[in-house]
């Protein structure tokens, strides 16, 4: 299993797809294992990418539109 497969397995058990997520892993015997799953990030590192705030705002609007249909 690679990291994408692991992330997919973790996300599919959540009640809703997160807008943000970070998974910290460690490899044991050639396989990734979850050390930490972070679904909340206070800063979101918005100042590190000029387009980040706009992308986040667009994602929030899309999520709201999907939920209100």
C-alpha positions as CSV (number, residue, x, y, z in Angstrom):
1,X,0.0,0.0,0.0
2,X,1.3,3.4,-0.9
3,X,0.6,6.8,0.9
4,X,-2.3,7.6,-1.5
5,X,-4.0,4.3,-0.7
6,X,-3.5,4.9,3.0
7,X,-5.0,8.4,2.8
8,X,-8.0,7.1,0.8
9,X,-8.6,4.4,3.4
10,X,-8.5,6.9,6.2
11,X,-10.7,9.5,4.4
12,X,-13.4,6.9,3.5
13,X,-14.2,6.2,7.1
14,X,-14.8,9.8,7.9
15,X,-18.5,11.0,7.8
16,X,-17.6,13.8,5.5
17,X,-14.6,14.5,3.2
18,X,-12.4,17.1,4.9
19,X,-11.4,20.3,3.2
20,X,-8.0,20.1,4.8
21,X,-6.1,17.1,6.1
22,X,-2.6,16.0,6.8
23,X,-1.5,12.5,7.6
24,X,1.8,11.9,9.3
25,X,3.1,8.4,8.7
26,X,6.0,6.1,9.6
27,X,7.1,3.2,7.5
28,X,7.4,-0.1,9.2
29,X,8.5,-3.2,7.3
30,X,8.0,-1.3,4.0
31,X,4.4,-0.3,4.8
32,X,3.1,3.2,5.9
33,X,1.3,3.4,9.2
34,X,-0.6,6.4,10.5
35,X,1.1,8.4,13.3
36,X,-1.2,11.4,13.3
37,X,-4.2,12.5,11.4
38,X,-4.7,16.2,11.5
39,X,-8.0,17.6,10.2
40,X,-7.8,21.0,11.9
41,X,-5.0,23.5,11.2
42,X,-5.3,26.9,12.9
43,X,-3.2,28.8,10.5
44,X,-3.7,26.8,7.3
45,X,-0.4,28.4,6.1
46,X,-2.3,30.9,4.1
47,X,0.6,33.4,4.0
48,X,2.9,30.8,2.3
49,X,0.9,30.7,-1.0
50,X,-0.6,33.9,-2.5
51,X,-3.6,32.0,-3.9
52,X,-4.3,30.0,-0.8
53,X,-7.0,32.2,0.7
54,X,-8.9,32.5,-2.6
55,X,-8.7,28.7,-3.1
56,X,-10.0,28.1,0.4
57,X,-12.8,30.6,-0.1
58,X,-13.8,28.9,-3.3
59,X,-13.8,25.5,-1.7
60,X,-16.0,26.7,1.2
61,X,-18.5,28.2,-1.3
62,X,-18.5,24.9,-3.3
63,X,-19.1,22.9,-0.1
64,X,-22.0,25.2,0.9
65,X,-23.6,25.0,-2.5
66,X,-23.4,21.2,-2.5
67,X,-25.0,21.0,0.9
68,X,-27.9,23.4,0.1
69,X,-29.0,21.6,-3.1
